[in-house]
Amino acid sequence: MLYYMSNTRETYLNKLFIAVIAALSIATPASAGVFEEHKHLWNTLGELGVVTHINNPDMCEGDNDGAYHPYTGDFVVCQDKAVSDKEAVWTANDLDTIRHEAFHVLQDCLDGWEDNATLTPYNSPKTLAGFLADSSYTLEQLKSIAAHYKSRGADNLDVVLELEAFAAADSLSATQIANLLNRHCTN
């Protein structure tokens, strides 16, 4: 659920980042879901006004799996087996990317679409650590993800948002994420 901020934003973000890193543990993996669920999630994104792209050559450079761009509302998946801008056979990683980036859409709409520049964690600091621990990621893997984003200039909030999206893609089905989007992102 949305967090209630009684302290300053900076104090909150520092506490959130520390709580997330400190309280993680090893957990069992969750089901990745099925292809039909992902088509439903993809359609849900379109119904929300998110502009979806598959293998867009202008957005899929290098080893990019995909991205959600909150400033423009563009959502792109760069498939593992893509040869051109045509849709390829979907891999488990491609479907994981849909869930991960769709969770960023949820994080975007939580503070309102009108600003469309900031994302907000879905979980409170107290529940986020448990949410991350319930994913199949080990503490070392989560630290590695955090270090990767930190090395690219991410601040603590960006790292928390990424960790939450990684855990959501791992722990939640495409249907669960679509339901969250419908509950929190529709007028």
C-alpha positions in Angstrom: 0.0 0.0 0.0 1.1 3.6 -0.3 3.3 4.8 2.4 2.5 7.6 4.8 5.3 10.0 5.2 5.6 11.7 8.6 9.3 12.5 8.2 11.1 14.3 5.5 11.4 12.6 2.1 15.1 12.2 2.5 14.9 10.6 5.9 12.1 8.3 4.6 14.2 7.3 1.6 17.3 6.6 3.7 15.3 4.5 6.2 13.5 2.7 3.4 16.8 1.8 1.7 18.4 0.6 4.9 15.3 -1.4 5.9 15.2 -3.1 2.5 18.9 -4.1 2.5 19.0 -5.1 6.2 15.9 -7.3 6.3 16.3 -9.5 3.3 16.5 -13.3 3.4 16.4 -16.3 1.0 13.0 -17.4 -0.1 11.4 -19.8 -2.6 10.6 -18.8 -6.2 7.0 -18.1 -7.4 5.3 -19.1 -10.6 6.1 -16.9 -13.6 2.6 -17.2 -14.9 1.4 -18.2 -18.4 1.5 -16.5 -21.8 -2.3 -15.7 -21.8 -1.9 -13.8 -18.5 0.8 -11.7 -20.1 -1.3 -10.8 -23.1 -4.0 -9.6 -20.6 -1.4 -7.5 -18.8 -0.2 -6.1 -22.1 -3.8 -5.2 -23.0 -4.3 -3.7 -19.6 -1.3 -1.4 -20.2 -2.8 -0.2 -23.5 -6.2 0.4 -21.8 -4.4 2.7 -19.3 -3.0 4.7 -22.2 0.6 3.3 -22.0 2.1 3.2 -25.4 3.5 -0.3 -25.9 6.4 -1.3 -28.2 7.9 -4.6 -29.1 11.5 -4.7 -30.5 11.4 -1.0 -31.4 14.9 -0.5 -33.0 15.1 3.1 -31.6 14.5 1.8 -28.1 16.2 -1.6 -28.2 19.9 -1.0 -28.4 22.6 -3.2 -26.9 21.6 -5.7 -24.3 18.4 -3.8 -23.2 15.6 -6.1 -22.1 13.1 -3.3 -22.1 12.0 -0.1 -20.2 9.2 2.0 -19.1 9.6 5.7 -19.8 7.4 7.7 -17.4 8.0 11.0 -19.1 6.5 9.7 -22.4 4.4 6.8 -21.2 6.3 4.5 -23.5 6.7 0.8 -22.5 9.1 -1.3 -24.6 10.0 -5.0 -24.5 13.2 -6.0 -26.4 12.8 -9.7 -26.9 15.7 -12.0 -26.5 15.2 -13.7 -29.9 14.3 -10.6 -31.9 15.9 -10.2 -35.3 14.2 -7.0 -36.4 11.2 -5.0 -35.2 8.9 -8.0 -35.6 7.6 -10.0 -32.7 9.6 -13.1 -31.9 8.9 -16.2 -29.8 8.5 -15.1 -26.2 11.0 -16.3 -23.7 10.6 -16.5 -19.9 13.0 -13.5 -19.7 10.7 -11.5 -22.1 7.7 -12.3 -19.9 9.6 -11.3 -16.8 10.5 -8.0 -18.5 6.8 -7.3 -19.1 6.0 -7.9 -15.4 9.0 -5.9 -14.2 8.3 -2.9 -16.4 4.5 -3.1 -15.8 5.3 -2.8 -12.0 7.1 0.5 -12.8 3.9 1.7 -14.5 2.1 0.9 -11.2 4.8 2.9 -9.3 4.3 5.8 -11.7 0.5 6.0 -11.3 0.6 5.8 -7.5 1.5 9.5 -7.2 -0.8 10.5 -10.1 -0.3 10.4 -13.8 -0.3 14.2 -14.2 3.3 14.6 -13.1 4.4 11.5 -14.9 8.0 12.0 -13.9 8.3 10.4 -10.4 7.6 6.9 -9.3 6.6 5.8 -5.8 7.1 2.5 -4.1 4.0 0.4 -3.8 5.0 -1.2 -0.5 5.6 0.6 2.8 9.1 0.4 4.2 7.9 -2.2 6.7 6.3 -4.5 4.1 8.9 -3.9 1.4 11.7 -5.9 3.1 9.3 -8.9 3.5 8.2 -8.5 -0.1 11.8 -8.7 -1.3 12.5 -11.6 1.0 9.6 -13.5 -0.4 11.1 -13.3 -3.9 13.6 -16.0 -5.0 16.4 -13.4 -5.0 19.1 -14.0 -2.5 20.5 -11.2 -0.4 23.7 -11.3 -2.5 21.7 -11.0 -5.7 19.7 -8.1 -4.4 22.9 -6.4 -3.3 24.3 -7.0 -6.7 21.3 -5.4 -8.4 21.5 -2.4 -6.0 25.2 -2.0 -6.7 24.6 -2.2 -10.5 22.0 0.7 -10.3 24.2 2.7 -7.9 27.1 2.4 -10.3 24.9 3.9 -13.0 24.1 6.9 -10.8 20.8 5.8 -9.3 19.8 7.3 -6.0 18.4 5.3 -3.0 14.8 5.7 -4.2 15.6 4.5 -7.7 17.4 1.5 -6.2 14.4 0.7 -4.1 12.0 1.1 -7.0 14.2 -1.3 -9.1 14.4 -3.9 -6.3 10.7 -3.7 -5.8 10.1 -4.2 -9.5 12.5 -7.2 -9.7 10.7 -8.8 -6.7 7.3 -8.1 -8.1 8.2 -9.7 -11.5 9.5 -12.7 -9.6 6.7 -13.0 -7.0 3.5 -11.8 -8.7 1.7 -13.2 -11.7 0.9 -11.1 -14.7 -2.8 -11.3 -13.7 -1.9 -10.0 -10.2 0.0 -7.0 -11.6 -2.9 -6.3 -14.1 -5.3 -6.3 -11.2 -3.1 -3.9 -9.2 -2.9 -1.6 -12.3 -6.7 -1.7 -12.7 -7.3 -1.1 -8.9 -4.8 1.8 -8.6 -4.3 3.4 -12.0 -7.8 3.8 -13.4 -10.0 6.8 -12.9 
